[in-house]
């Protein structure tokens, strides 16, 4: 599922537990646009170049959990302009389409290879439309989604913010039964996001 989160994150630019992370590891974007501190007792990196995290086996408790942070150039626009230009409804529609496409391709790819409960089939849906929130002093647009893949129902939390010249997004996901327990950890990761240079001011 981490690859799935990545697909959705790239589309953004195109259109029970911790309240704060423990001191652990830090990811710093190669262009120094943003950084994120995360508890490396809970999370492990999947990608050496970008910040793609999955829960460590000992922390997962059998759940499928991951987060992905990314950035995309925004024609040099100031952060505040980027935030005002987000079309939340359009972005949510694009995400739903990407979720549906990935779900269809993944299930077609594994049909006949693995067995899953085909009675569990949840089409992608927005469970919480994008709405503005201030998190750790930064403005975000935040939404939530629900869908199944290969018979597993998952929930996704999507966060969007900006730095001068870049849109920044994070998508985190967890198995549906584990989502309430992991949601605070997703929030802790987003709270640990730091923008290098001027950032948009919440209004």
MARKOLKOL-827219 format. One record per residue: residue number from 0; residue in three letters; chain; x, y, z of N, C-alpha, C in turn. Coordinates in steps of 0.05 Angstrom, whole numbers, padded with zeros to 5 digits. Example, Ala and Ser with C-alpha at 12.3 -4.5 7.8 and 13.67 -1.06 7.14 Angstrom:
BEGIN
PT  num  residu  chaine  nc1  nc2  nc3  cac1  cac2  cac3  cc1  cc2  cc3
PT  0  Ala  A  00264  -00114  00156  00246  -00090  00156  00264  -00066  00156
PT  1  Ser  A  00257  -00045  00142  00273  -00021  00143  00258  00001  00157
END
This chain:
BEGIN
PT  num  residu  chaine  nc1  nc2  nc3  cac1  cac2  cac3  cc1  cc2  cc3
PT  0  Unk  A  00015  -00024  00000  00000  00000  00000  00016  00026  00000
PT  1  Unk  A  00041  00026  00009  00056  00050  00008  00058  00061  -00021
PT  2  Unk  A  00062  00044  -00041  00063  00053  -00069  00037  00067  -00076
PT  3  Unk  A  00014  00056  -00067  -00012  00068  -00071  -00013  00096  -00061
PT  4  Unk  A  -00003  00100  -00036  -00003  00127  -00024  00014  00146  -00042
PT  5  Unk  A  00036  00136  -00052  00053  00153  -00069  00038  00163  -00094
PT  6  Unk  A  00024  00145  -00107  00009  00153  -00131  -00010  00176  -00125
PT  7  Unk  A  -00024  00174  -00102  -00043  00194  -00095  -00029  00221  -00088
PT  8  Unk  A  -00007  00219  -00075  00008  00243  -00067  00017  00259  -00092
PT  9  Unk  A  00027  00245  -00112  00035  00259  -00136  00012  00273  -00149
PT  10  Unk  A  -00012  00262  -00147  -00035  00275  -00159  -00042  00301  -00144
PT  11  Unk  A  -00036  00303  -00119  -00042  00327  -00104  -00029  00351  -00116
PT  12  Unk  A  -00003  00349  -00123  00011  00372  -00135  00001  00377  -00163
PT  13  Unk  A  -00007  00356  -00177  -00016  00359  -00204  -00044  00373  -00204
PT  14  Unk  A  -00060  00373  -00194  -00085  00388  -00198  -00083  00416  -00188
PT  15  Unk  A  -00063  00060  00411  -00072  00085  00411  -00054  00105  00424
PT  16  Unk  A  -00045  00132  00411  -00017  00131  00421  -00006  00158  00422
PT  17  Unk  A  00019  00161  00413  00035  00184  00420  00023  00210  00410
PT  18  Unk  A  00024  00231  00426  00015  00257  00419  00037  00273  00406
PT  19  Unk  A  00062  00265  00410  00085  00278  00397  00107  00257  00393
PT  20  Unk  A  00123  00260  00371  00143  00240  00365  00166  00240  00385
PT  21  Unk  A  00176  00217  00392  00199  00216  00409  00223  00224  00393
PT  22  Unk  A  00244  00235  00406  00268  00242  00392  00279  00217  00380
PT  23  Unk  A  00284  00217  00354  00293  00193  00341  00308  00201  00316
PT  24  Unk  A  00296  00197  00293  00309  00203  00268  00297  00228  00255
PT  25  Unk  A  00313  00240  00238  00303  00263  00223  00307  00259  00193
PT  26  Unk  A  00287  00265  00178  00290  00266  00149  00291  00295  00140
PT  27  Unk  A  00311  00302  00124  00313  00329  00113  00312  00327  00083
PT  28  Unk  A  00293  00341  00071  00290  00340  00042  00316  00349  00029
PT  29  Unk  A  00324  00336  00007  00349  00342  -00006  00351  00372  -00015
PT  30  Unk  A  00329  00385  -00021  00330  00413  -00028  00325  00431  -00004
PT  31  Unk  A  00323  00419  00020  00320  00433  00045  00293  00449  00045
PT  32  Unk  A  00273  00438  00032  00247  00451  00032  00232  00445  00058
PT  33  Unk  A  00235  00420  00068  00222  00413  00093  00238  00391  00107
PT  34  Unk  A  00231  00387  00132  00243  00365  00148  00221  00353  00166
PT  35  Unk  A  00225  00328  00173  00206  00314  00191  00222  00298  00211
PT  36  Unk  A  00216  00300  00237  00227  00284  00257  00208  00261  00263
PT  37  Unk  A  00218  00237  00266  00200  00214  00271  00212  00195  00291
PT  38  Unk  A  00196  00180  00305  00204  00161  00325  00213  00135  00310
PT  39  Unk  A  00239  00131  00309  00249  00107  00294  00246  00081  00310
PT  40  Unk  A  00234  00083  00333  00226  00058  00347  00199  00049  00337
PT  41  Unk  A  00184  00067  00324  00157  00060  00313  00159  00058  00282
PT  42  Unk  A  00174  00076  00270  00175  00078  00240  00202  00069  00229
PT  43  Unk  A  00202  00058  00205  00226  00053  00190  00223  00063  00162
PT  44  Unk  A  00245  00073  00151  00246  00084  00124  00244  00061  00103
PT  45  Unk  A  00229  00066  00082  00228  00047  00060  00244  00057  00036
PT  46  Unk  A  00250  00083  00035  00262  00095  00012  00285  00112  00022
PT  47  Unk  A  00309  00110  00010  00332  00125  00019  00331  00154  00009
PT  48  Unk  A  00316  00159  -00012  00315  00186  -00024  00292  00203  -00014
PT  49  Unk  A  00269  00190  -00010  00245  00205  -00002  00235  00194  00025
PT  50  Unk  A  00216  00208  00037  00207  00199  00063  00182  00182  00060
PT  51  Unk  A  00187  00156  00058  00166  00136  00058  00170  00118  00082
PT  52  Unk  A  00151  00118  00100  00153  00104  00126  00133  00081  00128
PT  53  Unk  A  00141  00060  00141  00122  00039  00149  00127  00032  00178
PT  54  Unk  A  00107  00022  00191  00111  00015  00219  00129  -00009  00222
PT  55  Unk  A  00146  -00008  00242  00163  -00031  00248  00146  -00055  00257
PT  56  Unk  A  00156  -00079  00251  00140  -00103  00257  00131  -00104  00286
PT  57  Unk  A  00149  -00096  00304  00142  -00097  00332  00122  -00076  00340
PT  58  Unk  A  00119  -00055  00324  00099  -00034  00330  00073  -00038  00315
PT  59  Unk  A  00073  -00053  00293  00050  -00055  00276  00026  -00069  00290
PT  60  Unk  A  00032  -00089  00306  00011  -00105  00318  -00007  -00119  00297
PT  61  Unk  A  00005  -00127  00275  -00010  -00140  00254  -00023  -00122  00234
PT  62  Unk  A  -00022  -00096  00239  -00036  -00077  00221  -00018  -00071  00197
PT  63  Unk  A  -00030  -00061  00176  -00015  -00050  00153  -00016  -00020  00155
PT  64  Unk  A  00007  -00007  00159  00008  00021  00166  00031  00034  00151
PT  65  Unk  A  00027  00058  00140  00049  00072  00127  00042  00101  00122
PT  66  Unk  A  00063  00117  00117  00060  00146  00110  00080  00153  00089
PT  67  Unk  A  00073  00173  00073  00091  00182  00052  00089  00212  00051
PT  68  Unk  A  00113  00226  00051  00114  00255  00048  00127  00261  00021
PT  69  Unk  A  00117  00281  00008  00128  00289  -00018  00125  00319  -00022
PT  70  Unk  A  00139  00329  -00042  00136  00357  -00050  00136  00358  -00080
PT  71  Unk  A  00124  00380  -00091  00124  00384  -00120  00128  00414  -00125
PT  72  Unk  A  00144  00421  -00145  00148  00450  -00152  00121  00463  -00159
PT  73  Unk  A  00119  00488  -00152  00094  00503  -00157  00101  00530  -00170
PT  74  Unk  A  00118  00529  -00191  00124  00553  -00207  00134  00577  -00191
PT  75  Unk  A  00147  00571  -00169  00159  00593  -00153  00139  00610  -00138
PT  76  Unk  A  00114  00601  -00136  00093  00617  -00123  00098  00618  -00093
PT  77  Unk  A  00091  00640  -00080  00093  00641  -00051  00075  00620  -00038
PT  78  Unk  A  00083  00611  -00014  00068  00590  00000  00038  00598  00004
PT  79  Unk  A  00034  00623  00011  00006  00631  00017  -00011  00630  -00009
PT  80  Unk  A  00001  00636  -00032  -00013  00635  -00057  -00020  00606  -00064
PT  81  Unk  A  00000  00588  -00059  -00005  00560  -00065  -00028  00549  -00048
PT  82  Unk  A  -00029  00556  -00022  -00050  00547  -00005  -00077  00557  -00015
PT  83  Unk  A  -00078  00582  -00024  -00104  00593  -00033  -00113  00581  -00059
PT  84  Unk  A  -00093  00570  -00075  -00100  00559  -00101  -00109  00530  -00100
PT  85  Unk  A  -00106  00516  -00077  -00115  00489  -00076  -00145  00487  -00081
PT  86  Unk  A  -00152  00470  -00100  -00180  00465  -00106  -00187  00438  -00092
PT  87  Unk  A  -00197  00440  -00068  -00201  00416  -00051  -00219  00395  -00064
PT  88  Unk  A  -00241  00404  -00076  -00260  00386  -00089  -00247  00371  -00112
PT  89  Unk  A  -00232  00386  -00129  -00219  00374  -00152  -00198  00354  -00143
PT  90  Unk  A  -00182  00361  -00123  -00161  00344  -00113  -00173  00318  -00102
PT  91  Unk  A  -00195  00320  -00087  -00208  00297  -00076  -00218  00279  -00099
PT  92  Unk  A  -00230  00291  -00120  -00239  00275  -00142  -00216  00260  -00156
PT  93  Unk  A  -00193  00274  -00159  -00170  00262  -00171  -00159  00239  -00154
PT  94  Unk  A  -00160  00243  -00128  -00151  00221  -00110  -00169  00197  -00112
PT  95  Unk  A  -00195  00202  -00112  -00214  00179  -00114  -00209  00164  -00140
PT  96  Unk  A  -00205  00178  -00162  -00199  00165  -00187  -00173  00149  -00186
PT  97  Unk  A  -00153  00160  -00173  -00127  00146  -00170  -00130  00121  -00153
PT  98  Unk  A  -00145  00124  -00131  -00150  00101  -00113  -00164  00079  -00129
PT  99  Unk  A  -00185  00087  -00144  -00200  00067  -00159  -00183  00053  -00180
PT  100  Unk  A  -00166  00069  -00193  -00149  00057  -00214  -00129  00038  -00202
PT  101  Unk  A  -00117  00046  -00180  -00097  00029  -00167  -00110  00004  -00156
PT  102  Unk  A  -00133  00007  -00144  -00148  -00017  -00134  -00154  -00037  -00156
PT  103  Unk  A  -00164  -00027  -00179  -00170  -00044  -00201  -00146  -00058  -00212
PT  104  Unk  A  -00124  -00043  -00216  -00099  -00055  -00227  -00087  -00075  -00208
PT  105  Unk  A  -00087  -00068  -00182  -00075  -00087  -00163  -00090  -00113  -00161
PT  106  Unk  A  -00117  -00110  -00160  -00133  -00135  -00158  -00133  -00151  -00183
PT  107  Unk  A  -00130  -00138  -00206  -00127  -00153  -00231  -00100  -00167  -00232
PT  108  Unk  A  -00080  -00154  -00223  -00053  -00165  -00223  -00051  -00190  -00206
PT  109  Unk  A  -00065  -00190  -00183  -00063  -00212  -00164  -00085  -00233  -00166
PT  110  Unk  A  -00104  -00228  -00185  -00126  -00247  -00188  -00114  -00273  -00198
PT  111  Unk  A  -00122  -00295  -00185  -00111  -00321  -00192  -00084  -00327  -00180
PT  112  Unk  A  -00072  -00307  -00167  -00046  -00311  -00155  -00049  -00315  -00125
PT  113  Unk  A  -00066  -00298  -00113  -00072  -00301  -00085  -00102  -00301  -00081
PT  114  Unk  A  -00111  -00312  -00059  -00140  -00312  -00053  -00146  -00290  -00033
PT  115  Unk  A  -00168  -00276  -00037  -00178  -00257  -00017  -00208  -00258  -00017
PT  116  Unk  A  -00219  -00247  00004  -00248  -00247  00008  -00261  -00226  -00011
PT  117  Unk  A  -00271  -00235  -00034  -00282  -00217  -00053  -00309  -00205  -00044
PT  118  Unk  A  -00320  -00216  -00023  -00345  -00204  -00012  -00338  -00177  00002
PT  119  Unk  A  -00313  -00173  00009  -00304  -00148  00021  -00294  -00131  -00002
PT  120  Unk  A  -00311  -00113  -00012  -00304  -00097  -00035  -00316  -00069  -00030
PT  121  Unk  A  -00299  -00051  -00021  -00307  -00023  -00015  -00295  -00004  -00036
PT  122  Unk  A  -00313  00009  -00051  -00303  00028  -00071  -00292  00053  -00056
PT  123  Unk  A  -00272  00066  -00067  -00261  00090  -00054  -00282  00111  -00049
PT  124  Unk  A  -00281  00122  -00025  -00301  00143  -00018  -00288  00163  00000
PT  125  Unk  A  -00296  00188  -00002  -00287  00209  00017  -00303  00206  00042
PT  126  Unk  A  -00291  00202  00065  -00305  00201  00090  -00304  00227  00105
PT  127  Unk  A  -00284  00244  00099  -00283  00271  00110  -00272  00289  00088
PT  128  Unk  A  -00288  00307  00077  -00278  00325  00056  -00256  00342  00066
PT  129  Unk  A  -00240  00352  00047  -00218  00370  00054  -00229  00394  00069
PT  130  Unk  A  -00216  00401  00091  -00223  00424  00107  -00198  00436  00118
PT  131  Unk  A  -00197  00463  00122  -00173  00475  00132  -00169  00469  00162
PT  132  Unk  A  -00144  00465  00169  -00136  00461  00196  -00108  00473  00201
PT  133  Unk  A  -00103  00482  00225  -00077  00492  00232  -00064  00470  00250
PT  134  Unk  A  -00041  00460  00241  -00027  00439  00256  00001  00449  00262
PT  135  Unk  A  00008  00451  00287  00035  00460  00295  00042  00487  00282
PT  136  Unk  A  00022  00504  00280  00026  00531  00269  00026  00533  00239
PT  137  Unk  A  00022  00511  00225  00021  00512  00196  -00007  00507  00186
PT  138  Unk  A  -00015  00520  00164  -00041  00515  00152  -00041  00489  00135
PT  139  Unk  A  -00061  00473  00138  -00064  00449  00122  -00092  00447  00111
PT  140  Unk  A  -00095  00432  00090  -00121  00421  00082  -00120  00391  00088
PT  141  Unk  A  -00140  00381  00102  -00139  00353  00112  -00165  00339  00104
PT  142  Unk  A  -00162  00314  00093  -00185  00298  00086  -00180  00269  00093
PT  143  Unk  A  -00201  00253  00093  -00198  00224  00098  -00214  00208  00078
PT  144  Unk  A  -00204  00184  00072  -00215  00167  00052  -00218  00138  00063
PT  145  Unk  A  -00235  00122  00050  -00238  00094  00057  -00241  00078  00032
PT  146  Unk  A  -00229  00054  00032  -00231  00036  00009  -00220  00009  00017
PT  147  Unk  A  -00224  -00011  -00001  -00211  -00037  00003  -00194  -00044  -00020
PT  148  Unk  A  -00173  -00059  -00015  -00157  -00072  -00035  -00150  -00100  -00027
PT  149  Unk  A  -00154  -00119  -00045  -00149  -00147  -00039  -00163  -00156  -00014
PT  150  Unk  A  -00188  -00146  -00011  -00204  -00155  00012  -00197  -00142  00038
PT  151  Unk  A  -00179  -00123  00039  -00171  -00109  00063  -00181  -00080  00062
PT  152  Unk  A  -00197  -00073  00082  -00208  -00045  00083  -00188  -00028  00098
PT  153  Unk  A  -00182  -00005  00086  -00163  00014  00098  -00174  00042  00098
PT  154  Unk  A  -00164  00058  00116  -00170  00086  00117  -00145  00103  00112
PT  155  Unk  A  -00149  00125  00099  -00126  00143  00092  -00131  00171  00102
PT  156  Unk  A  -00110  00183  00112  -00111  00211  00120  -00092  00227  00101
PT  157  Unk  A  -00102  00248  00089  -00087  00263  00070  -00083  00292  00080
PT  158  Unk  A  -00059  00301  00080  -00052  00328  00090  -00037  00344  00068
PT  159  Unk  A  -00045  00369  00064  -00032  00386  00044  -00025  00413  00057
PT  160  Unk  A  00000  00421  00051  00009  00447  00059  00028  00457  00038
PT  161  Unk  A  00043  00479  00044  00061  00490  00023  00084  00505  00036
PT  162  Unk  A  00106  00507  00020  00128  00524  00026  00131  00542  00001
PT  163  Unk  A  00147  00563  00003  00150  00580  -00021  00161  00563  -00044
PT  164  Unk  A  00146  00562  -00066  00154  00548  -00090  00147  00519  -00091
PT  165  Unk  A  00134  00508  -00070  00128  00479  -00069  00102  00473  -00055
PT  166  Unk  A  00087  00454  -00066  00066  00442  -00050  00078  00418  -00035
PT  167  Unk  A  00068  00413  -00011  00078  00391  00005  00054  00375  00014
PT  168  Unk  A  00056  00349  00012  00034  00332  00019  00043  00307  00034
PT  169  Unk  A  00026  00297  00050  00030  00272  00064  00005  00255  00063
PT  170  Unk  A  00007  00230  00058  -00015  00211  00060  -00007  00189  00078
PT  171  Unk  A  -00024  00183  00098  -00019  00161  00117  -00042  00141  00115
PT  172  Unk  A  -00037  00116  00118  -00059  00096  00117  -00055  00075  00138
PT  173  Unk  A  -00077  00063  00146  -00077  00040  00165  -00101  00022  00159
PT  174  Unk  A  -00098  -00003  00166  -00121  -00021  00165  -00143  -00009  00181
PT  175  Unk  A  -00168  -00013  00172  -00191  00001  00184  -00192  -00004  00215
PT  176  Unk  A  -00188  -00029  00223  -00191  -00034  00252  -00169  -00021  00268
PT  177  Unk  A  -00146  -00015  00255  -00124  -00003  00269  -00123  00027  00267
PT  178  Unk  A  -00140  00038  00249  -00138  00067  00243  -00142  00085  00268
PT  179  Unk  A  -00162  00080  00285  -00164  00097  00308  -00139  00098  00326
PT  180  Unk  A  -00126  00075  00327  -00102  00073  00344  -00078  00088  00331
PT  181  Unk  A  -00077  00088  00305  -00054  00100  00291  -00059  00129  00283
PT  182  Unk  A  -00083  00138  00283  -00089  00166  00274  -00073  00186  00291
PT  183  Unk  A  -00071  00183  00318  -00054  00202  00333  -00025  00202  00324
PT  184  Unk  A  -00015  00179  00316  00013  00177  00307  00016  00191  00280
PT  185  Unk  A  -00004  00190  00263  -00003  00205  00238  -00002  00235  00244
PT  186  Unk  A  -00019  00243  00263  -00019  00272  00270  00008  00280  00282
PT  187  Unk  A  00021  00263  00297  00047  00269  00309  00068  00273  00287
PT  188  Unk  A  00067  00257  00266  00086  00260  00244  00081  00287  00230
PT  189  Unk  A  00056  00294  00226  00051  00319  00212  00058  00343  00230
PT  190  Unk  A  00053  00340  00256  00061  00361  00274  00092  00365  00274
PT  191  Unk  A  00107  00345  00267  00136  00346  00267  00147  00357  00241
PT  192  Unk  A  00129  00363  00221  00138  00375  00196  00147  00404  00200
PT  193  Unk  A  00171  00410  00190  00182  00437  00192  00188  00447  00164
PT  194  Unk  A  00180  00472  00159  00184  00484  00133  00210  00501  00135
PT  195  Unk  A  00228  00498  00116  00252  00514  00115  00245  00540  00100
PT  196  Unk  A  00249  00562  00113  00243  00588  00101  00214  00596  00106
PT  197  Unk  A  00205  00617  00093  00178  00627  00098  00156  00606  00093
PT  198  Unk  A  00137  00604  00111  00114  00586  00107  00089  00602  00108
PT  199  Unk  A  00068  00592  00096  00042  00607  00097  00033  00610  00126
PT  200  Unk  A  00020  00633  00131  00010  00639  00157  -00019  00631  00159
PT  201  Unk  A  -00028  00616  00179  -00056  00609  00182  -00073  00634  00183
PT  202  Unk  A  -00097  00632  00171  -00115  00655  00172  -00140  00647  00187
END
